[in-house]
Amino acid sequence: MNADRKKVVQYLNEAHATEQALTRVLQSQIAMTPAGSYRSGLEKHLDETKDHAERVAERLESLGQGANPLLAFVGLAETIAAQVLALYKTPFDLLRGSGGEEKVLKNAKDACATEALEIATYTAIERLAKRVGDDETAALAASIREDEQRMLDRILREIPKLTDAVVQADIKGRPSYDIATTGAGEAVREAGEATRKAARKTAATTRKTARNARKVPGVAQVEGEVKGAVASEGDLAIARYDALNADEVVAKLTGLSQIDLAKVDAYERKNQNRTTVLSRITSLRGDEPWAGYDELTASEVQAVLAEGDDERIKKARSYERAHKNRASVLTAAEREHSNA
């Protein structure tokens, strides 16, 4: 695969992951929204979002994504990770705001940010595709971008009405609806279970190359922070954490993945807040050499290094030395670097 097509595939994979995640988020938001124009808009956009995901997937297939196993793995992993983020977001949506009206307004503001991100994503894809002569991908991106722009415009038109509903409910004491009557609880449980099943099913096909669904750069850290904020000592990757002094904790940090480092960071800040521990975590946190690196075994890392990408080899060697420091991985990195 040449560099032009490889970059287009990378951007399309990122867009596909976003569409998959947005599908789950929209389902949870619809469940919390009363009947009316805004809910109708969300339902319509849910159908559009599913269609976008299918069209992007079809374009990826036509570009021969399956011809490169590593690119296929990264794209698939991004999709799983996006689904997991949506799953973690779903129950928190139910806790936002003082009443149903405010929850819907906060969700609408989030939706504006999401739509803006999607518009930027497809604007970049369209521009990239035009610059490399891929007119079909450019047309696809432009079409989807127009849908996202229409949705953003529609949400912005709804914001004043949703704000007025908050005023009536929270200031004047005249709520317009009870969130319990929207079927939110049941719908959210169904959406969450659907996400869990999808993640389990997809993960089963990639178990030889990944350990779980934290595969997008930055996603593992975000997930770790969310989990760490509500974690107990038993949830941490370091046994008997609360009984260890700062030096003992620091000695155990280098072997942790980015998600576990973020989890410990959030837990430590919430509890003992020791500067020595937090400073060491900060020095260890950062992007993995490539998406999903922390979840790979030594042999799986070596298989990727064998592809001979010198930049990836350098990143892996530096990261490995600072973290797990596995001799077999470092030896393979040195060997492949010499052969590159």
Disulfide bonds with the S-S distance in Angstrom:
none
